[in-house]
Amino acid sequence: MLDGGGENLLTPGLIDALAVRAKHGCQVRVLTATALRQLEPLIGQQHVAVRLANTPFGPAIFRADDILLLPIPHADPGPPALIQLDRGADDGIFDRLAGHYQTLWDAGEPITSPRQLAEITGPAPAEARRRWPGQPA
């Protein structure tokens, strides 16, 4: 997942859904230009890698294997429209977007502990901390 402004990470249930997928063995990578306290339940979990981009970037990209989902914001309230790109020909749009993501990922700063996240975002009140299913308190 590539999230330039962090707004998609605020989608209700998204962090929990990513944590559940990781718990079942799915490799989850989150790259954001905005470090958010909401990421804390993912930090340090098996099959999860979180990085902070060194530079702001464009819209969010969600990737699952050979599928990319691109949320397209619009003026109407509600969720954004989604464009689905399937990987087809080599060096097509999919490969170019995936390559761009990989370049940003490689340059990003790994966030490996809740303490490191807190140093970036500032402390959060204990009652505001979210836990994903099965995570020890």
N, C-alpha and C positions, 0 to 999 in steps of 0.2 A: 504494500500500500504506500502510495506516495501522496502526501497531503501538504500542499504548499502553505495554506493559511491556518490549518488546524481545525477549520470549521467542521469537516467531515468526522473528525475524531470525537466531536461532541454529539454525534448521532446517538440517540438513546439505544442502549443495548449493543453497540458496535464493539466496544472494548471487551465486554463479556463474551460476545460471539467469537472474537478473535482468540480469546483465552481458551475457550472450549475447543476450538479447532486445534490449537497448539497442544492441548492436553491429549487429543486423539492422534497426535503425531504429525500434523500439518506444520510445515515450516512457515512461520509468520514473520514478515519483515515490515517494519513501519519506519518510513522516513518522513520527517516533518520539519518545516522551517520554523515552527513555533513549538517550543517545549511546553507541554501541558501536564498538569498534575494528574489528569485523567489517565495518563499512560502508566502510572505507578503500578497498577495490578499486573501489567505485562512485564515489567522490568525484572530481569534475572530469572524468568521462567524458562524451562526447557522448551526448545523449538521456537523461541521468540528472540528476535534481534530488533533493537530500536536504535535509530540514529537521528541526530540533529543535523540538518543540512547547514552548510556553511554560508549559503546564499538563498534568498527567497527564490521560489520558482513558481511556475504556472499552476494550473488547476490540478485537482486530485486525479490519481490513476489507481484503480484497483486491478490487481492482476491475480489470476488463478491459472497456473499452467499456461496454456496457449490461448487464453482469453484475457482481453483488457476491457475494463469498464471505465468509461469516461463520463463523469457527471457534468451535465451542461446546466449551469445556473440560468434561471429565468425570473421574470418579474413577479410571477404569480406566487402566492404562498404555497407551501408544501414542498415535497421533496423534488430534487432536480430531475430532469429527464436524463436517461442514460443512453449512451451510444456503446454498443458492443463491437469490439474488433476481434476477429479470430485471426490467428496466425496463418497466413497463406504462403505467398511467395517470399523467398529470401529477400532481405533488404527492402521489404514493404513498409507500410506505416507502422505495423505492429513492431517489427524489428527496430525501426528507428526510435520509437517511443521507449521500448524496452532498453535499448542501448543508452538513451538519454537518462533513464532511471538508474541504470547501472553506474553511469559516470557520476551522478549525484550521490548514489549510495556509497561508492568508493571514496568520495571526498568527504562524506559526512562523519560526524563525531559519534562514536558508539556511546550509548548511555547504558551502563551495565549494572547500576545499583540505584535503589531509591534515594540513597544519600547524594549521589551525583545529580540525580534529577532535582532534588531539593536545593542543591547549590545553584542550579540554573534557574529554577522557578521560584524559589523561596519556600519557606515551610508552609505546610497546610495544617489546618486544625485536625486533630485526631478524628473527630466525628465526620470530617469530610472525606476521609480516605475510603476508597472503594476496594472491595475484595472480590476476586473472581471465584467462581465455584470451586471448592476444594483447596483454596489457598489458605495456609495457616494464618491465624490472626497474629 
